[in-house]
Amino acid sequence: MTVDLECDDLVIGAGVLGLAVATECAKQGRSTVLLEQHPQFGQETSSRNSEVIHSGIYYPVNSRKTHYCLSGREKLYAYCAEKNIQHVQTGKFVIASNADETAYLEKLHAHAKNLGVLVERVTGAEVQRREPLIRCSEALYFSRTGIVDSHQLMQSLENDLQHLGGLVGYRHSVMGAQRDSQGFTLEVNSPDGTLLARCQRLFNSAGLGAAAFSNALLKTQRYEHRFCRGRYFTLSSRYEGKFHSLVYPVPQKDGLGVHVTVDCAGNARLGPDVDWIEERSYPALQRFYDCDWDAVLPQFLAAVRKYCPSLEQNALSPGLIGIRPKLFIDGEAKPDFLIENFDGYVHLLGIESPGLTSALAIAPHAASLQA
Ligand SMILES: Cc1cc2nc3c(=O)[nH]c(=O)nc-3n(C[C@H](O)[C@H](O)[C@H](O)COP(=O)(O)OP(=O)(O)OC[C@H]3O[C@@H](n4cnc5c(N)ncnc54)[C@H](O)[C@@H]3O)c2cc1C
């Protein structure tokens, strides 16, 4: 057996998580290789999201989502400032328009205070003063929420990795791996044909494909990612500068509700919605990055007009679609991040929102796990 590539640590997947994990491995002075099937980083979920730096308020106190989101948020702001990555601390309103929603806000307010998250109660009139297009009865305002340019973030992580001597192989698709007493052997499809790679530690941050890869390596069927897509409409330039903060309704089942966000260039977008996909095979997901936009438009208008009644239909145009990896273990929903170490095989599963915010906190933990 001729080995084409040998390293201490090999990371699968150049989304924001894989880039951050590989950088942390390289910081330890270990020879590190990051393999990505696409020609560039961030071609899947890491570039198909709201780019929100979340405040970490929606998840149970002791969950990994809360833990990593709160610490990841602070690390992300600091990293953006240090590396000159475009970001804006916009703040966010979570709004209520009826008694049930107000009751939800009360609970969210108590939960946020319990977590030590900065939160302010605001009247509907005050929301309208600050966001003239929005109507609600009252709201919570989270000043520490913001937005980040996810492309610049990933570019910066890739630069860090390469400065630390790490290698990135694009168009390298990891087909399978086997372990032995010394480490792991991987079969990799590359532009030069099939390669064999060896490593001591193997990190699986393959995003939507991570659960299937783990089942094959661990010879189990325990882990499953079911897929739930989120679609966005963009708002025309007429709405540029019309929203200053992010505006969220109260969360809905499996998602945060169709909200209004802005990107660093000032463009506003609506979404994501929650659309479960029947397809269970990761390689077959490509066709779900498009949809019948005319069919979903009425739902979006109805959802957003509840709190932004003047929204004009002809301002909406189809935007991007991202897919959430919803984790199930032994058939049961596990709505939290999962980072497990099997003697040097580390998998990162269920990394849906707030994964972008959490990446810089998850990565040092993952990279600290030993073989
Ligand atoms: C609609 C939506 C909105 C979201 N909004 C936010 C938000 O506002 N804020 C926030 O914090 N989070 C948000 N998230 C979550 C966030 O985008 C993700 O948690 C994060 O991007 C996941 O990064 P990742 O690196 O784990 O996965 P990915 O970005 O999917 O990267 C995985 C990579 O692995 C590669 N890969 C897979 N299999 C292989 C293989 N066998 N060989 C080689 N390469 C492989 C893929 O090509 C891919 O590039 C959102 C997610 C969605 C879907």
PDBQT file of the ligand as one rigid body, heavy atoms in Angstrom, charges set to zero:
ROOT
HETATM    1  C1  LIG A 401     -31.030  28.367   6.581  1.00  0.00    +0.000 C 
HETATM    2  C2  LIG A 401     -29.919  28.444   7.588  1.00  0.00    +0.000 A 
HETATM    3  C3  LIG A 401     -29.684  29.626   8.297  1.00  0.00    +0.000 A 
HETATM    4  C4  LIG A 401     -28.673  29.694   9.245  1.00  0.00    +0.000 A 
HETATM    5  N1  LIG A 401     -28.421  30.883   9.868  1.00  0.00    +0.000 NA
HETATM    6  C5  LIG A 401     -27.409  30.963  10.769  1.00  0.00    +0.000 A 
HETATM    7  C6  LIG A 401     -27.117  32.184  11.398  1.00  0.00    +0.000 A 
HETATM    8  O1  LIG A 401     -27.673  33.221  11.072  1.00  0.00    +0.000 OA
HETATM    9  N2  LIG A 401     -26.140  32.207  12.356  1.00  0.00    +0.000 N 
HETATM   10  C7  LIG A 401     -25.488  31.079  12.732  1.00  0.00    +0.000 A 
HETATM   11  O2  LIG A 401     -24.677  31.144  13.661  1.00  0.00    +0.000 OA
HETATM   12  N3  LIG A 401     -25.695  29.907  12.099  1.00  0.00    +0.000 NA
HETATM   13  C8  LIG A 401     -26.642  29.825  11.110  1.00  0.00    +0.000 A 
HETATM   14  N4  LIG A 401     -26.863  28.656  10.454  1.00  0.00    +0.000 N 
HETATM   15  C9  LIG A 401     -26.024  27.496  10.769  1.00  0.00    +0.000 C 
HETATM   16  C10 LIG A 401     -24.653  27.559  10.090  1.00  0.00    +0.000 C 
HETATM   17  O3  LIG A 401     -24.755  27.998   8.760  1.00  0.00    +0.000 OA
HETATM   18  C11 LIG A 401     -24.026  26.152  10.121  1.00  0.00    +0.000 C 
HETATM   19  O4  LIG A 401     -24.129  25.636  11.433  1.00  0.00    +0.000 OA
HETATM   20  C12 LIG A 401     -22.582  26.147   9.717  1.00  0.00    +0.000 C 
HETATM   21  O5  LIG A 401     -22.383  26.838   8.522  1.00  0.00    +0.000 OA
HETATM   22  C13 LIG A 401     -22.120  24.705   9.575  1.00  0.00    +0.000 C 
HETATM   23  O6  LIG A 401     -20.793  24.689   9.135  1.00  0.00    +0.000 OA
HETATM   24  P1  LIG A 401     -20.076  23.337   8.829  1.00  0.00    +0.000 P 
HETATM   25  O7  LIG A 401     -18.674  23.657   8.531  1.00  0.00    +0.000 OA
HETATM   26  O8  LIG A 401     -20.376  22.367   9.924  1.00  0.00    +0.000 OA
HETATM   27  O9  LIG A 401     -20.834  22.722   7.551  1.00  0.00    +0.000 OA
HETATM   28  P2  LIG A 401     -20.745  23.091   6.002  1.00  0.00    +0.000 P 
HETATM   29  O10 LIG A 401     -20.656  24.530   5.766  1.00  0.00    +0.000 OA
HETATM   30  O11 LIG A 401     -21.881  22.357   5.364  1.00  0.00    +0.000 OA
HETATM   31  O12 LIG A 401     -19.381  22.448   5.549  1.00  0.00    +0.000 OA
HETATM   32  C14 LIG A 401     -19.200  21.060   5.389  1.00  0.00    +0.000 C 
HETATM   33  C15 LIG A 401     -18.252  20.861   4.227  1.00  0.00    +0.000 C 
HETATM   34  O13 LIG A 401     -17.904  19.485   4.147  1.00  0.00    +0.000 OA
HETATM   35  C16 LIG A 401     -17.732  19.164   2.780  1.00  0.00    +0.000 C 
HETATM   36  N5  LIG A 401     -17.807  17.717   2.645  1.00  0.00    +0.000 N 
HETATM   37  C17 LIG A 401     -18.867  16.906   2.948  1.00  0.00    +0.000 A 
HETATM   38  N6  LIG A 401     -18.539  15.616   2.730  1.00  0.00    +0.000 NA
HETATM   39  C18 LIG A 401     -17.253  15.610   2.293  1.00  0.00    +0.000 A 
HETATM   40  C19 LIG A 401     -16.355  14.560   1.910  1.00  0.00    +0.000 A 
HETATM   41  N7  LIG A 401     -16.702  13.268   1.975  1.00  0.00    +0.000 N 
HETATM   42  N8  LIG A 401     -15.109  14.891   1.481  1.00  0.00    +0.000 NA
HETATM   43  C20 LIG A 401     -14.718  16.207   1.430  1.00  0.00    +0.000 A 
HETATM   44  N9  LIG A 401     -15.536  17.228   1.777  1.00  0.00    +0.000 NA
HETATM   45  C21 LIG A 401     -16.795  16.934   2.214  1.00  0.00    +0.000 A 
HETATM   46  C22 LIG A 401     -18.875  19.907   2.102  1.00  0.00    +0.000 C 
HETATM   47  O14 LIG A 401     -18.635  20.086   0.736  1.00  0.00    +0.000 OA
HETATM   48  C23 LIG A 401     -18.877  21.219   2.890  1.00  0.00    +0.000 C 
HETATM   49  O15 LIG A 401     -18.081  22.206   2.264  1.00  0.00    +0.000 OA
HETATM   50  C24 LIG A 401     -27.870  28.552   9.490  1.00  0.00    +0.000 A 
HETATM   51  C25 LIG A 401     -28.085  27.372   8.768  1.00  0.00    +0.000 A 
HETATM   52  C26 LIG A 401     -29.090  27.319   7.822  1.00  0.00    +0.000 A 
HETATM   53  C27 LIG A 401     -29.304  26.051   7.040  1.00  0.00    +0.000 C 
ENDROOT
TORSDOF 0
